[in-house]
């Protein structure tokens, strides 16, 4: 028989009544003022997240716009610095070239001691990048001055400008001129261009290392031979509309028939200019001049004008002190077509390698005149002339020496007329760098002291030369 404790029963009843009174009071007074329903709490959360998202988008847009504006501003700043640094390089090089006579006078005693003759025009422009380093790259010049003991910090006008420049300058008469030559007219002008181009393309060699280049179709779907390119080059600038035909054996040109109408069959047809070219780039419009031809015979390295083989500026004469060995070989072989140097590829390779080696060891203008270069070709001269000097160092029969040529008096006169040891037209390429920005200026300058302005202008050649060509990239 179960029993219950009265105190527990009374306690449970009291708790039930207390809970009942609390519930009844809660219904009468309602919920606390600070509490919210679950639905209202969810809406507030959504509004808060939306506001945060909108603010995040606004912040991201503001960050992007300010970053873009900053990058654009710094890029424009760097572009302006690079451009004016490149301009400074051009003007400083012009000033340096104008001072060549004074520099030549300073080194004349040293040259007389070495060579025994008066020096030719000094190609001071070749060393413009090194000479003008304190103006173009102050920090690099300071590091270099530490080794020489020079203190550039005490110099007025020098300092860090936030930009640097690099300079490459080259004389245009170190190239083969395929344009209308200034010193020749008529058939003589056409023959000079034809002989040089045919020799440059290996036409006098059998076999030639360039035979494969003319065995396939060019970019326009045409088969173009060496003689076709020679004719097309001349017909582009000569004033008539007759086709030029070059006879390599006779060394002469004749006109027969109408000019090649291959240009009219192109997808975008055009006609030859029949006037002198205005720029190097115009050579690309000539028949057969595709990328392979351009990279082989015109401009192997687009960033370095020193590697360019052809030019459209100048008299048609070649400077043996600065011209590339291939250019000199083409100039020589356009006249001495029957010599071993021009018919034997091995002899040609020896001539090219020998000149390159000499220039790398002693970058000195050895030839004071065209006659000195002709003596070098014939292996003649005194003990201070180049070929006898090399013969004394290397010994008779050394495989590095090419076999001297034989030059008849009339051919020697002809060859001397197309050689010159002074430069009057110079290409100056100056590249300015600032941050990640690069600005390049290419200019062609005329420094010939006999130049006078065309009528009705009057005056003399400005001391810093005049511009033939100017391009900013």
Protein Blocks (a to p, Z undefined) as FASTA:
>chain_A
ZZddfklmmmmmmmmmmmmmmmmmmmmnopafkbccfklmmmmmmmmmmmmmmmmmmmmm
mmmmmmmmmmmmmmmmmmmmmmmmmmmmmmmmmmmmmmmmmmmmmmmmmmmmmnopacdd
ddfklmmmmmmmmmmmmmlmmmmmmmnopafklpghiacehiacddddddfklcccfbdc
fkbghjllmmmmmmmmmmmnopmgccdfklmmmmpccfkopacdfklmmmmmmmmmmmbf
cdcdddfknopacdedjddfklmmpmbdcddfkiacfbfklmmmpghiafklmmmmmmmp
lklmklpmbdcedjhiacfklpcfklmmmmmmmmmmmbmklmmmklmmmmmmmmmmmmmm
mccdfblbfklmmmmmnopacfkbmklmmmmmnoghiakbccdddddfklmmmmmmmgcf
bdfbdcddddddehjbccdddddddfbfkbccddfbecdddfkopafbdcdZZ
